[in-house]
């Protein structure tokens, strides 16, 4: 047990970090390891790899992910901004490189291969984009003469252009929705709301018109006609699992579900561990998002408030999209379930993102809510 009188960096970190957040993140990683054992062997065998190929890789990726999660949580606000800026610059450069030298998979260029390791730059771009956008909104709030909102809008346009060029419309939707939520928190004027809402609707209509695969997925979702194999199998997994599941390793749908270890790992959880386990997973995500939003409301610092809210909204929306697709509430879209789906880029990038949340929500002398701060400065007779 760490003593409260210990003044070492580790002790200071332990007594100031949000341990409920930390426990929730580690629980999700642990569930990811368990579900990797459940879902990955069938996929590996189907494509001619060793049964535990994906399991071993996921466990190997978890080691740097945990180290990154804890390491980033030691940073202060200024260094979180610096890290985000460096990540943003590198990720934008890699996103441009992807368009020219990236590996093309299923008609999209989203991955770079460096030293034998595949990287998805957009995963690292998202948390950096959120934090830098939060900084720009905060600077605008601090000094109205700074064109923070305009710069944030230009940054959004640059990021969306690179995502659409890949194309990756799922990440485009995710980034846009998160940015909009942050801008709303920053006091978006009604004129901007109508303007950006109109642009978003126009962009959605254009995506439906220009990209056949987008139109196909939306049409299949609405009509139920066409190739709905994966989503139908995902639904079948939940039906077979019932409330308490068929037991670890007893699922059969995962053997014929192509993306059971990534996009449809939630369906594997439903078949083998049941709806009760799925509700526990859903509860963990909801706990993180609600706790993060509550923490952001208590922050006096605008940058910290917007950053924490944006990062947990990004985290929660990505989880909602993945789980919504699995239960046929949303059109099919490849999106990993944070900390649970297989994927090194997703796991480490999410560890950086949530490490930033831990860093920004650590207890600080100046971390008082606006209400508490105001009350503390009221005259004694008025309290």
N, C-alpha and C positions, 0 to 999 in steps of 0.2 A: 504494500500500500504506500502511495506517495504521501509524504508528510506535508502539511500545509505550511510548515516553517521552512521547508526546502525552497531555495530561491534559484535552483538550476533551471536552464531553459526547458528541460523536459517536464519538471514539476510545474513550472509556470504554465506550460501548454496544457497539462492535464487538468489544472484547476480553472482554466479559462475557456477551454474548448467545449462546445455543446456535445456532451457525451451521448445524448439521445439521438442526435443526428448521426454521430459516428457509429453507434450500435445499429441503427437502421441500415446504413450503407454496408456495413460488414455482414449483416443478415442477408441482404440482397445478393451480395457476392457469394455467400455460402450457399444460398438457394440456387444461384447460377451454376456452382460446381456440382451440386446434386442433380440438377436437371440436365447438365451436360452429360453426366453418366447415363441418364435415362434416355436422352434423345440422340446423342452423337454416334454411338456405335452402329446403329442401323444405317445411318447415312454413310459412314466410312466404309462399311462392308459393301454397300450398294455400288460405290464408285471404285472399289478395288483397293482400298487402303486398310491399314491395320485397324482393328476394331476400336482401339482407344487413341487413334491419331488425333482427333479433335479434342478429346478429353484432356490428353496430355498437354496439347498446345494451350487450351484454355487455362489449365492450372499453372502453366509456365507464365502466361500473360498476367495471371492474378498477382504474382509476386511483385513485379514492378508497379502494378496498379495500386496495390495497398501502400507501397512505399511512396508513390506519387501522391496519393490521397493524403497521407499523413504529412509528407514533406511540404506540400503546398499549403496545408493548414497552419504551418508555422509563420507564414508571411503576414506582414501588416498590409494596410490598405494601399499604401504607395507602391509596395512591391507587387501586389496583386495587379495593379494597373500596368506596371512595367512588364510583368510576365504576359499579360493579355496583349499588350501592344506588340511585343516581340513575336508572340504566337500568331497574331493577326497578319503581320508582315510576311512571316514565313509561309503561313497557310495560303495567303493570297497568291504568293509566288508559285507555290506548289499547285494551286488550282489552275493557274495559267499553264503550267507545265503539263498538267494532266491532259489538257486539250490537244497537245501535240505529241507527247510521248507516253501517255497513259495507256494502260491495257484496256482494250475494248471487250466488255463482257455483256452479253445480251443487248447489244446495240448502244451501250452507254460507256463513257470514259470517266471513271470515277476513282481509279486506283493507280498508284505509282509503285513500282517495284524498285526498292533501294537495298542493295546488299542482301538480296534474296528474301527480303521481307516486304509484304504488301502493305501500303499505307493508303488510307482514305482521307485526303486532306480536309474534306468538308466536315469531318467529325471534329477535327481540332479547330476549325474555323469558328464553329458555333459558339463555344464558351467565350472565346476571345472577342467575337463580334458583340455578344451581349454585354460584356464588361466595358468595352470601349464605347458602345452606344450609351450605356448608363452614365459613363463619364461625361459624354457630350451633353446629354440631357441635364446633368447636374451642373455643368458649367453654365449652361443657358439660364438655369434657375438662380445661380449665384450672381451672374452678371448678364443682364438682358442685352447688353451690347455684343456679347459673343454669339455668333450664329450657330449655336450648338445643335438646334433642331434641324437646320438646313444641312449641316455637315453629317448628322446622323442619317438623314434621308439620302444624301449622296452615297454614303457608305452602304446603306441598304441596297440602293440601286446597283452598285458595283458587285456586291455579293450575289444578288439575285441574277444578274447577267451571267456570272460565272456558273451558277448552279443550273440555270436554264440551258446553257451551252453544253452541259455534260450529256444528256439532260438528266436532272434529278428534281422532279417536280414535288416529290414528297418533302424533301429537305427545304425546298423553296417555300412551300406552304408553312412548314414548321417555323422557319426563320421569320417569315412575314408576320405570323400570328404572335410570336414572342415579342418582336419589335413593336407591334401595335399595342400589346398589353403594357409594355414599358412606357410607350409614348402617352398612353391613356393615363397612367399613373403620374406622369410628369406634367399633366394638365393640358392635354391636347385640346386646342380650340375646336369649336364645332365646325368651322370651315374646313379645317384640316381633316376632321373625321369624315365629312362628306366627300372631300376630294380623294383621300386615300381609300375610302370604301368603294368609291366609283372605279378607281384604278384597279383595285383588287378584283372587283367583279368583272371588269373588262379583261384582266389578265386570265381569270379562270375561264371565261368564254373563249379567249384566244387559244388557251392550252387545249381545250376540248376540240377546237377546230383544227389546230395545227398538228397536234401529236396524236396519231391514230391509236397508240397504246393507251393513252389517257381516255379517249372517247370510248374505247373498247371496255376498259375497266368500269367506267361509270355506267355504260349501257348494260353490262352484265350484272352490275349491282342492282340497277333499277328493275330490269326485266327478268333476271335469273336465267337468261338464255346464253348459250355459248360455252366457252371453256371455263367452268367454275370448279374445276377438279380440286384445287388446293383448299379453297374456302369450304367446299362441301365436306372434304375429309376432316378439316378442322372442326366443323360442327359435329361430325360423326364422333370425333374423339371425345367431345364433351358429353354427348349422349351416352356413349359407352362407359365413361368414367362415373357418371352419376354423382352422388354427394361425396363419397369417400374413395372413389377410384378403384382401379383393378389391382393395384399394388405395384411397387417398384419393379420395373423390368417386364411387367406383364402386358403393357400396351402393345397393340398390333397396328394401329393407324400410322404410327411413326415409321414403320417399315416401308410404307408406300407414299409417304409425304415428303416431297423433295427438299423442302426447307424446314424440316422439323427441328433442327438445331439452331436456327436463326429466327426467321420471321414467324414461325409457328411453334415456338417452344412453349408458349402459353397453352396451346392446345394439348401438347404432350403432358404438361402439368395437370390439365383437366382430366385426361384419360387415366393417368397412372395414380394420381393423388387426389382427384376429385374436386368438386366445386368448393368444398370447404378450404382446401389448400389454395385454390385460386382466389378466394375472398381474402385470405391472409395476405397473399402477395399484393392484391389490390389495396388492402388496408395499409400495407407498408408504404406504398407509393403515395397514397392519400395523406398519410401521417407526415411524410417528408414535405409534401407540397404545402399542406396547411400550416405546419410548423414554420416553414420558411417564410410564407406570407405573413404570418403573425410576427415573426422576428423582424421582418422588413418594416412593418407598421410601427414598431417600437423604436426604430432608428431615427436619430436626429440628423445624421449625415445623408444628404440626398444621394450621393454616389453609392454609398453602401446600401441604401434602401432600394434603389432601382436595380442594382447589381444582383442582390439576393433574390428579389422578386423575379427578375428576368431569368436567372439561372434555374430556379425551382419551377417556373412556368415552362421553360424549355424542357426540363426533365419530365414534368408531368404530362405535357402534351405529347411527347414522344411515346411515353408509356400508354397513353390513351389511344393513340393511333395504332400501335401494335396490338393491344388487347381488343380494340374495336374491330379491327380486321379479322382477328381470330374468331370472334363471336358473330361476325357478319353484320355488324352495326355500321361499318364504314367500307367503302370500296377497297379492293385489294391494293396494297401498297407495301413494298419492301421497307420495313422499318424495324430496327432492332429493339428489343425490350431492355432498357438500361440495366447494366450490371448482370443481366441474366442470359441474354442471347450470346451465342458464340461470336467472337470477333475481337481481335486484338486492338484495332484502332478504336472501336466503339468503347471497349472496356477502359483503356488508358485515358482516352479523351474524356470520358464521363468521370473518371477518377480525378482528373485535373479540375473539371467543372465543379464537382462536389467538394473537392479540396478547397476551392475558392470560397464556397459557401461556408465551410468550417472556419476558414481564415477570417471572413468578414463578419461572422456572428460570434466570434470569441468575445468574452467579457472584457470591456475596456472601461476606464474611468469616465470617459465621455459618452458612454453608450447609455443614454437616458432617453426615454420616450419624450415626445414633444409635450404630452400632457404632464408627465412627471416633472419635466424641466420647467414648464410654466408654473406649476403648482409650487415648486421649490422657491420661486422668486416672487410669490405673492406676499403681501404684507401679512403679518401674523393674524391680524383681526379679520382678514378676508378668507383665511383657511378654514 
